[in-house]
Amino acid sequence: MATTPQKITLAPARPIPFNKLVLSQANVRQVKAGESIEELAASIARRGLIQSLHVRPVLDGEGAQTGMYEVPAGGRRYRALALLVKQKRLVKTAPVPCIVSEAGGGVLIDEISLAENVERAPLHPLDQFRAFQAMRDKGMTEEAVAAAFFVPVTVVKQRLRLAAVAPALLDIYAADGMTLEQLMAFTITQDHARQEQVWEAVRNSWSKEPYQIRRLLTEKAVAAGDKRAVFVGVEAYEVAGGIVLRDLFEADRGGWLQNVALLDRLAGEKLKAAAEAVAAEGWKWVEVAMGFPYGHQTGLRLVYGEPVALSQEERETIDALTAEQERLIAAYEADEELPEAADARLGEIEAALEELSDRPLRYDPAEIARAGAFVSLGHDGRLQVQRGYVRPEDEAPAEAEPQGEAGGGEGGVQAPAGGGTAAGPTVQRAIITIGGAPVAPQPEPEEEDGLRPLSDRLLCELTAHRTLALRDAVANDPQVALTLLLHKLVLDTFRFRTAQGCLEASVREVHLAAQADNLKDSACARAVAERHAAWKAELPEDDDAVWDWLAVLDEGSRMALLAHCVSFGVNALHEKPNPYGGMGVSEHGLRMRLAQADRLARATGLDMAAAGWRPTVGNYLGRVTKARILEAVQEGAGPDKAQLLDHLRKGEMAREAERLLSETGWLPEPLRLAADLDAAVEAPEQVAGAQEAEALPDFLAGDAVDPAHAAYAVAAE
């Protein structure tokens, strides 16, 4: 006959005055670090005591009840109630709901205390996200929710964003099919279809790290730091209906602008309006583009304008700003760090002084009639207007016209701040050309036949960057510049012919016809341009005065100027050799040029990675075969990383390789020093010929390089 199981009897809760309760010494929660009694007390004050205390009667020495009760389970709640009593927000005799167990029961008091603390199940994060969402849906603001749970508003926004992810992905997360970090990555966009599409793309992939999910979700968007976004302004873009993707969990530097077509249209319209304002100044032509290539002014004559003198009001403003700047610096001179407010004010003063020092220029109206301007965006998103360039075909003098007194005051037309002409009598209607930048090179077709040679176009682009970096390096090392110049002159003098090499002694700047889109904005390009502008500002306008100016320069300045001028003749470009002679470079000449460029790189200590070159999809990885990509990753990041990529399609492989190689310092062969390459040694007769052509006097041959190492392990197509 079956026995009836014994029924369990639960002790009911009953009120006990707070002053009859004491904290049990058997309470297992002894470590108080990290506990926040104040927040729990505030929660009790707001919501009441949600969970009862567990207590046992305190017995005297004879086993009789004393009327007091010890609390083995609920110690934090007891201390929170004690805090409320101390703050006089709760009377000490207030009844507290308690579960009373028998003092002589068979279960140890220690067991009860331990069980309460270890048997509790934490709330699943998704339940918290949805609870926050339910409270907001029922009328609570984000600020109210944050105040109710003692968390920053940012935390509430993050939880609500997580709750708004596609329901299908939330179900996967609830079933432990996705990590919290992965779910956080999906919050960048609120497009549920796109979220699910990206998850399907990565769920069975080896690479489903959060950064990969973020990259896929933003691959068609434009970063807020893009020069177009800075130029237009995120607020203007949003007013026009654009969507900004924001990451609430990681630094996103302003987010990503999703509507690229809208951004391009807004940037184009704003750039066109700026070009029309420049055209109204009377220039013959205006070329407009988002960005022009490095050296686009080559072959054009620059018209020099005369800076307009400061007005009395501007002088007073400069004096006041300078005095305030000196006071702030003196006040905090002894401090290691400036207070935030003082630092911000100094930045404002510096910006204001810089703007006042950028004087408008006054141009000759006759020059304006034949010159033009370039309007584009700088690398920092600011409008860049380059005025006063005359094309060769416009150099012929125009028909003389009667000269009146137009031009104002000093016989010229005043330019607005920033270097242009102010609106005056219009000489002619400028021809505005939009889209002056050359068409970007098309990606190389994908081939699966191994390590095929790099294309001539890619080689030319890579060596264009190296040429510019070499120019910057030479300009910063006067001793190497002097050696380079003497090397050229010695060959010309002692060989009785113009030796082919990497320096044009007449210092004729070689135009970089093939170049990557970002070459103009590279660190070396900006350094060369800034140094050139600084010397140009000091150079006398009158050619006859240049000799006297040079004669009085100190030795350091003369050497620095020599280095700068010599650097403009550096030519380390790879070109397709002309096997028939005539125009172009011969195979021998190219070999000598690259050998000298390599020696020059060693002499200046040039490291293209340190100079800022990084392999990207645009400048290398998307232009070579998969085998080349894997070779690069194997060399730069290791064979294990390369094995992780070998199953990917070329586009994905190139993007992942860009990430893996970004901080490794890896360089393709044309950008390395020849001594670092494993190139095949040329035939002995070729080496001998190269050595004969490069023979130098002993005092110049200290850093000679074996030209045998100059041939890269690539072939021209």
Buried (B, 14 or more C-beta within 10 A) or exposed (E): EEEEEEEEEEEEBEEBBBEBBEBBEBBBBEEEEEBEBEEBBBBBBEEEBEEBBBBBBBBEEEEEEEEBBBBBBBBBBBBBBBBBBEEEEBEBEBEBBBBBBEBEEEEEBEEBBBBBEEEEEEEEBBEBBBBBBEBBEEEBEBEBBBBBBEBEBEBBBBBBBBBBBBEEBBEBBEEEEBEEEBBBBBBBBBBBEBBBEBBEBBEEEEBBBBEBBBBBBBEEBBBBEBBBBBBBEBEBBEEEEBBBBBBBBEEBEBBBBBBBEBBBEBBBEBBBEBBBBBBBBBBBBBBBBBBBBBBBEEEBBEBEBBEBEBEEEEEEBBEEBEEBBEEBEEEBEEEEEBEEEBEEBBEEBEEBBEEBEEBBBBBBBBBBBBBBBBBBBBBEBEBBBBBBBBBEEBEEEEEEEEEEEEBBEEEBBBBBEBBBBBEBEEBEEBEBBBEBBBEEBEBBEEEEEEEBBBBBBBBBBBBBBBBBBBBBBBBBBBEBBBBBBBBBEBBEEEEEEEBBBBBBBEEEBBBBBBBBBBBBBBBBBBBBEEBBEEBEEEEEEEEEEEEEEBEEEEEEEBBBBBBBBBBBBBBBBBBBBBEEEEEEBBBBBBBBBBBBBBBBBBBBEBBBBEBBBBBBBBBBBBBBBBBBBBBBBBBBBEEEBBEBBEEBEBBBBBBBBBEBBBEBEBBBBBBBBBEEBEBEEBEEEBBEBBEEBBEBEEEBEEEBBBBBBBBBEBEBE
